[in-house]
Amino acid sequence: MSTQIEIGDLRHRVSIERPVRAADGGGGAVITWLHVADVWAAVWPRTAAEELTLDRVAGRATHDVWIRHRAGVAPEMRLRLGARTFDIRGVLDIEERGRWLKCIVEERDL
């Protein structure tokens, strides 16, 4: 993928969410997700695989999600596209120019 994004590529409306941890009273924490923003994004599938996890076959898919540069997007966050959830694994400021972010994500619960 080149760094030349066209306006038509940004056709998916995704929500950026960040985790909020609260004590559960038993020494642990409960994680809820706080909505940060809705942004337009280009979503491109990259890899898919099956793996045996906890005695069951689980699917795994990775995607590249491109958005306009936004401060504060970090790997502890996630993206939502409708009912789909994407855990952010890495964030790159393409060409270090503050124009585009490429989020390397893994889709959950396939």
C-alpha positions in Angstrom: 0.0 0.0 0.0 1.4 3.3 -1.0 0.9 6.4 1.2 -1.3 7.9 -1.5 -4.8 7.6 0.0 -7.8 8.8 -2.0 -10.9 10.2 -0.4 -12.9 7.2 -1.6 -10.7 4.8 0.3 -12.0 6.3 3.6 -15.4 4.6 3.3 -15.7 2.9 6.7 -16.9 4.8 9.8 -15.1 3.3 12.8 -15.2 4.2 16.5 -12.0 4.6 18.5 -12.4 3.3 22.1 -10.1 3.4 25.1 -10.1 1.1 28.1 -11.2 2.3 31.5 -10.3 0.2 34.5 -12.3 0.2 37.7 -11.6 -1.8 40.9 -13.9 -4.8 41.2 -13.7 -5.0 45.0 -11.9 -8.3 45.0 -8.4 -7.0 44.1 -8.9 -7.1 40.4 -10.3 -4.7 37.8 -13.2 -4.5 35.5 -12.5 -3.1 32.0 -15.1 -1.0 30.2 -14.6 0.8 26.9 -15.1 4.5 26.5 -15.9 6.0 23.2 -13.3 8.5 22.0 -14.3 9.4 18.5 -15.8 8.3 15.2 -13.5 8.6 12.2 -13.5 7.7 8.6 -11.1 4.9 7.8 -9.8 2.7 5.0 -9.8 -1.0 6.1 -7.7 -3.5 4.2 -7.5 -7.2 5.2 -3.9 -8.5 5.4 -3.7 -12.1 6.8 -6.0 -14.8 8.0 -5.1 -18.0 9.8 -6.6 -20.8 12.0 -4.9 -21.9 15.2 -5.7 -24.4 17.9 -6.3 -22.5 21.2 -7.7 -24.0 24.4 -8.7 -27.2 22.5 -10.7 -25.4 19.8 -9.9 -24.0 16.4 -9.9 -20.2 16.4 -9.7 -17.8 13.5 -7.4 -14.9 13.4 -7.4 -12.1 10.9 -5.2 -9.0 10.7 -6.0 -5.7 8.9 -4.4 -2.4 8.1 -6.7 0.5 9.1 -5.7 3.9 7.8 -7.1 7.1 9.4 -6.3 10.8 9.3 -3.6 11.6 11.9 -5.1 11.9 15.4 -3.0 12.4 18.5 -3.3 9.9 21.3 -4.2 6.7 19.3 -2.3 3.9 21.0 -2.0 0.1 21.0 -4.1 -0.2 24.2 -7.1 1.1 22.3 -9.5 -0.7 20.0 -11.5 0.1 16.9 -15.1 -0.9 16.3 -16.8 -1.3 12.9 -20.4 -2.2 13.4 -20.4 -5.5 15.4 -16.7 -6.1 14.6 -14.0 -5.4 17.1 -10.3 -4.7 16.2 -7.5 -4.7 18.8 -4.8 -2.2 17.9 -1.4 -3.9 17.8 0.6 -1.0 16.5 0.3 2.6 15.3 2.5 4.1 12.6 2.7 7.8 11.7 3.2 7.3 8.0 6.2 9.3 6.7 6.4 11.0 10.1 4.4 13.9 8.6 1.4 14.0 10.9 -1.0 13.3 8.0 -1.9 9.6 8.2 -2.0 6.9 10.9 -1.7 3.2 9.9 -3.1 1.0 12.7 -2.1 -2.6 12.5 -5.1 -4.4 14.0 -6.3 -8.0 14.8 -9.9 -8.8 14.5 -11.4 -10.4 17.6 -13.9 -13.3 17.9 -13.9 -14.7 14.4 
